[in-house]
Amino acid sequence: MYSKIALSIGGSDSGGGAGIQADLRTFMALNVHGCSAITCITAQNSMEVNCVEAVDKVTLLSQIDTLFSDFNINALKTGMLLNERIINDTASKLKSYSIPKVIDPVMVTRTGSKLLEDSAISAYKKLLLPIADIVTPNIFEANLLSNLEIKNKEDIELSASHIIELGAKAVLIKGGGLKDMKGRDFYLDVNGGKKWFINKFINTQNTHGSGCTLSAAICGYQALGFDLIESIQKSKIFIERSLKNSYQIGSGPGPLGHYQSL
């Protein structure tokens, strides 16, 4: 049943809605075995993040080396990397693995709150984008990566072209940060292939971890052997179903309903 293995490299969400926790639930829902390498530990709930602590270099690299020494990992994704040192450490390892790599540049939340240190942005551009099979930024993250202020559909397409120029093989910009682009994501690859993925907008406030879930689903489907376009198409349907089954557990936005999605 769990013949394929996917790896998530990212932060731990103590509230269980996003990060490593959301990725592992996504992998399991797709019948993929999930492994994790934790980059940082957060103290958070549905309302706020009270503490973020990075793991040290030895701990991070040991997690990655130990997993690859025993498991035949079929695809991987990155999530919250927090700072330049973690990005450097992670990129130094990932460049040697010839498996699908989904880079989710967790820099800014959908509401615009920054999730990494300023010096890390240039490290993302120089070290991670050139080894990415696909990058999955939201609108705010695409702003930072392309040095543009995205206001409309045309800006999204222009931003994607700038991100491709930084070395990524493909990019999927999530349009949900713009009022008129909810449920619409734009794909562009290095060969000029482009596509707007349009799905039904699910009106719910319980969207915590939706970005993590999308990138994890793409990673999971690639681990199962689907090509990139198929993986995105299936992941968009997975997200739609998970949002329909989302639920509230605290006073703020709740998590997606991963297990109820298939």
Buried (B, 14 or more C-beta within 10 A) or exposed (E): EEEBBBBBBBBBBBBBBBBBBBBBBBBBBBEBBBBBBBBBBBBBBBEEBEEBEBBEEEEBBEBBEEBBEEEEBBBBBBBBBBBBBBBBBBBEBBEEBEBBBBBBBBBBBBEEEEBBBEEBBEBBBBBBBEBBBBBBBBBBBBBBBBEBEBEEBEBBBBBBEBBBEBBBBBBBBBBBBBEEBBBBBBBBBEEEEEBEBEBEEBEBEBBBBBBBBBBBBBBBBBBBEBEBBBBBBBBBBBBBBBBBBBEBBEEBBBBBBBEEBE
